[in-house]
Amino acid sequence: MTRFRRREFFGLAAGALLAGAAAACGRGESGSAASGVTTPAATTAADAPAGGVTLRWWGNNGWEIRLPGGKTVLIDPWLTRFHTGTYSKEGANPQTPISVDTALIDHYVDSGELRADHILVTHGHYDHLTDVPYLAKKTGATVLGTETHLNLMAALGAPEDQLAIATGGEYLKFDGYTIRVLNALHSASGDRAEVAFPGTRPGYGITKPPQPKVIRDLVEGGTLAYQVSGGGVSVLDFGGSNYIESELAGLHPDLLLLPAGGGKIQDYVARLLRATGYPRYVIPTHWDDFDYPLTEPAKDWGGLTALRTAVTAASPGTRFVPVDHLELFTPAFTE
């Protein structure tokens, strides 16, 4: 049975990227020795809070964007983090059973720590989509995703009247914020630059696939990126380390959530930063080993140092700010 490793999943040529990134070590950045997390720089008197927008990292590519007026958008929330061995030497077993820790989700939602008006799904893989159906039930949030994503979620019991198809190109206005949907690409891996667990599940509203049981059943199903804007701040998120450069024309996000990896992508970081107008902030995403729970500090699977070095080289004026599990981050801009 073929297993996949996350380093390959993200196209990270560890030897090449990390050798070139070694200079990033020992630059005097403060942070956790175990995780390599850099503590955000203190806000100075010359900085102004950015419109009341706050982000919280729920691990992997799970992000909570709190907006003025009490609105909240979640991206790829995956709290359960069941064990897969993805970052181990052996890699993940495609027959790993899917599970949802409903008690854990209940704890965060019932306590008021987690809420959502919208949930945005970038693609259909287990570490992005598994918890969304139950979170949709708990929060009443509207969920955006491709036809495949919605079909998979419906098969997992998501309330179908809360699911909304997105195909890329949508520019949607809500109460105090907008969501822009972009076509994107999933990370490429291996000698043939392939997508892990490829495939689609078409026919939403007409046919429903069998209930997914193992992680191989949750296919990629097309990949989207999202820009969420509100309070004068725009946040652009990619769920995989690849993108369609032409889709980014005219976008100038203040904050870019940038996945680690991209070793198979030509000038992965430099092209993306140039295309997005060199954002003021880059916050790395999808860099932690998710076999460990959210209550522990994030453990780098091997892509964080290389990403930091690439961002610094391509855009010295951009603030590279890793955050830790469940940590809040409020951007502040110097006038």
N, C-alpha and C positions, 0 to 999 in steps of 0.2 A: 504494500500500500504506500503510495507516494505521500510524503509529508511536505509541508512547506515551512520555511523559516522566514521570520518577519524581516530580517535583513535583506533576504532575497526578494521578499514581497514588496519592499519599498525600493528595490533596485539599488541598494547601498553596496557599492564596491568598497568594503570596509578598509582594505589595505590602502587603496589609492586615496580615498577621501580622508581617512584619519591620518595618514602620513603627512598629507599637506596641511592638516589642521593642528598638528602638534604644537605649533607656536601659540595657540590660544591658551594652552595650559600655563599656569604660573604668571598670568597677567595681573595678579593681585585682586581678582574679583572675589567678593565675599559670597559665601553660600555653603550648602551642604556638601561635605566631602563625599557622601555616599551617592548623592543624586546628581551632583554637578549643577544644582540650581543656583542661579545668581539672584541675590536679593535685589529687588527693584531699588533704584536710586531714590533717595529721599526727595520729596517735593520741595522746591525752594520757593522763596518769596516771589520770585519772578515767574513762577508757574501758576497757571490757573486751572482749577478743576474743569474737566471737559463735559460740561452740560449735564452732570449728574449721571453719566453712563458708567456702569461698573460691570466688570467681567469676573466670572468665577470658573475655575477649571475643575471639571469633574473627571479628569483623567482621560487618556487616549485622545480622541477628538471631541470629547464632550465639553461643551461650553454653555454657560448661562450668561446671557446678556441682559442686564437690568437697565431699563430705559426710564426716562422721566415720565411721571404719571403712573408709575407702578406696573407698567407693562414688562413682560419678560419673554424672551425668545431663547429656546434651547436648540442647540445643534448637536446631533449625534449622541444623545445622552446614553451612556452604558455604565450603570452603577454596579451591575451584578458581577462582572469581571470573573466569570467562572474559569477554572484552570484549563488551559489548552496546551501549555508547553511551547507556545509559538516562538518564544525567544530562546528556547533551549537548544542544545546541540542537535537533538533529534528533530526538532521542529514540531509543528502542530499536527495532530492526527485529524484528517478530514471527517472521521466518524465520531469526533467528540460530541456528546449529546448537548443540545441547547437547553439552558435552564434560565429561569428568571427568579431572582431573589425578591419576591413580592414583599416580604417582611421588611427588608432593607429599604425598598422604595417607599413603602408605607411610612416608615419612620421619617424619612426626609420630607415627604409631602405633607403628612399629617402634622408634623411639627412646624410647618410653615417655612422650613429652610429651602424648599424647592417648589417652584410653581412654574406654570408656562401658559402663555397665550398662544404661541406657535411653537411647533417642533419641526425643525428642518433636518431632512435626511439627505446626506451627500451620496451614499450608495448602500447597497444591500448586504454587505458583509456582516458577519455576526457581531463584530466589535463596534458596529455603528447602529444596527437596526433592532437587535434582539429585545431590548427593554422598551422600545418606543410604543408598541401596542398597549402594554400595561400602563405606561406613563400617560398615554392619551386618555385611557379610561379614568385614571386617578385625577387628572388635571382638567379634563374637558378641552384640551388644546386642539387647535387645528393643525394637522400634519401635512407637510408638503413633501413630495417625492415623485419619482418617475412612476410610470404604469407598473413596472416590475416591483418597485418598492412597495407600492400600495397593495398589489396583489399578494405579496409575501406577508405584509402586515395584516391584511384581512384574513389570511389563512392562519395567522397566529392569534386571531381574536380581537383585532383592533376594531373600534366602533367605525363602521364604514361611513357614517354621516359626518365624521370628523376628518376624513381623508380627502385631500385635494391634489389632483395631478398637476405636476409641473414638468415642462419639457425643455426649459431653458429659454431665456429671452423675456420672461415675465418681469414686470416692474410694478410691484403691488404696494398700494397705499393703505395704511391702517391708522388707528387712533394714535397719532404722535410718532409714528415710525414707518419706514418703508422696508420692503424686502425685494432685493433684486436677485433673480435666479439666472445663473450662468451655466452654459454647457462647459463641462470640464472632462478631464481624463483621469483614469485610475493609474496608480503607480505601476510601472513596468518592472519585470524581474526576469532573471535567467538570461541565458545566451540568446534566446529569441525574443526577449523583451515582452513577455506575456503578462496578462492580467490573471491573478489568482482567482479561482472559482468564477470563471466567466459564465455568461449566459443571461437570458431574459425569461420572464414569466408574463407574457402578454395576455390580453383579454380581460383587463380589469372591468368589473361590472357585468361580465358575461360568463367567464369561467374563473374558477378559483383553484389554484394548485393544491396538492395535498399539503397538510400541515407540515412545515419544516421540522425535522427531528434532530438533525445533526448539522454541524457548521457548514458542511459541503452543500447543504440544501439552500443556504442563503447566498445566492449568486449576486454578482456585482450589479447587474441590471441597469447599466448606465450610471454615469457619475455627474453630479452637479456641484457647483460652488455657490455660495450665497454672500451677498453684501447686505448687511443690516445697518440702517442709518436712522438716527434719532438723537435729539438733543444736540444737534450740530456736530455729531461724531459719526463716522462710518467705519464699520468693521467688516473685513473681507475674510472669509474662511474657505480653505480647501481641505477636503477630507482625505486626499491622497496626494502623493508628491509628483503631480503632473498637472498640466493645464493646457488650455487652448489660448495661445497668446493673442489672437485676433479678438477673442471674447472680452479682453480687458481694455480695449481701446476706450479712452475717455474716463476710465475709472481712476480715482485718486483717493484711495482709502486712507484714513488716518492711522488705522491699526490693521496689520496683516497677521492672521493666524496661519503660520507657515509650517507645514509638516516636515519633519526630518526625513532624510533619505534623498531620493532623486538621483542616485548614482548612474542610472541608465539614461538620464535626460540631459541633453546638451545644454550646458550653461544654465542648469536648473534654477539656481538662485539669482544669478545676475540678470538673466532675461526677465524673470518675474518681477524683480524690484524695479527694473527699468520700465517695464510695461505698466506698472502700477504707480509710477511717479515717485518712487523712493519714499515709502510711507514713513511717518514720524516714528512709529513703533513697529517692531516685529516681535510677536510673542510665539515661541515655538510650540507646536502641537504634535500629538501623535509620536512622542519620543519616549514614553514610559513603558516599562514592562508590565503589562496588565494582568499578569498572573499574581501580582501582589495587590492587596486591597487598597481602597482609597484612603483608609485611615493610616496608612504608612506613607512615609516620604516617597516621592516618585523616584524610581530607579531607571536610569538611562539604559536603553537597550543597545546603544552604541552610535547614535546619530547626532547627539546634541552638540558635541564639540565641533564636528565638521560643519554643522549648520551655522553655529556662531561665527566661525572663521569666514565662511563664505559670505555671510551678511555683512560683516565688518569690512571685508575686502571690496564688496560691490557698492556699499553705501555707508561710508564712515559716519555720516550724520544721523543715521537711523539708530534709535535706541533698541538694543536687543535685550528683552526682558523675560527670561523664563520665570514662571510662577510654579508653585508647588500644588499638590492635590488640595482642593477645596479652598485655596487661597483666593482672596478678593484682590482685584487690581482695578484701580481708577486712573485712567490716563490723565495727565496734566500737560498742557502745552505752554511753552514759553512764548509770550507775545513779542 
